[in-house]
Amino acid sequence: MNTHSHALTWAGVLCMTSTLTIGTPIDLVVDPAQSSLDLSITVDVGIANDSDTDSSSLSGTLVMDFDDAGNPSSITLVDMVVVIDQPMHYNWSFGFFGSANAALNDGTVFYALPGTPTGPVPVAGGSFVFTEVLTDLGGLLEVNYDILLVGSGSELVDLGEQGSVGSAFSGSVLVDGDTITVSSTLPIDSTLPLIDSNGNELGTVTTTGTATIVAVGTVPGCEADLNGDGELNFFDVSAFLGAFAAMDPAADINGDGLYNFFDVSAFLAAFAAGCP
């Protein structure tokens, strides 16, 4: 009897002071079977220019924060590291003036502001739009060329030296049971100078394309949300007290098969901590 009395007293204090909305950053794993990068690179050496395109699957991680992962109405980008899985190869022909080729190795797309979230933005009808997300490209573009009036040689273009690029980042959120899927597109558009080993500017390298990213994660459970409405409030405490009085397994928070102080303490701790 005293156990129930203490449960009612402590829970009542929390109920009067706490209404917690569930929200948590979730690590979403990029699915390479559904994610890809189509990247076009244009080399302009003044007297001529040419473009070539290649593609690769993508892997990596998105870290997103949802106001309610079970039924999100807003989303925040916390971090992003997307890896270009395969080397990408390019060939450019300048006709009479010569040719060039390149390979992009260890390509990556990073969120430029880790630790500084972008958002939140609304999720409406399952869709969201970040008007601008700053990203950095990484990787080395190994260029070989033999071009009339320009010369011949081999140069490395470090895509990480271009600085951050802002672009829109849009997509959709789908929750199916305990699985949450974010499908998104990220445009890429940057121009870098092509400089030889002597510091001479040979022309420009323009990189454009679209990263299609499908990332999947698990909706975290919330032990104290006993009525499953996505909020922690009086109704969850009431549900716990009812289950505790009836010796319902839902109230056996510590899973020892007993209904006592330790379950009350575990519930109150989970309630006070909120849902991660």
Secondary structure, DSSP 8 states (H G I E B T S, - for coil): -HHHHHHHHHHHHHHHH--EE--EEEEEEE-TTT-EEEEEEEEE-SS-EEEEEEEEEEEEEEEEEES-TTS-SEEEEEEEEEEE-S-EEEEEE-GGGEEEEEEEEEEEEEES-TTS-EEEEE-BTTEEEEEEEEEEEEEEEEEEEEETTTEEEEEEEEGGGG--EEEEEEEEEEEETTEEEEEEEEEEEEEEEEE-TTS-EEEEEEEEEEEEEEEEEE----TT-TT-SSEESHHHHHHHHHHHHTT-GGG-TT-SS--SHHHHHHHHHHHHH---
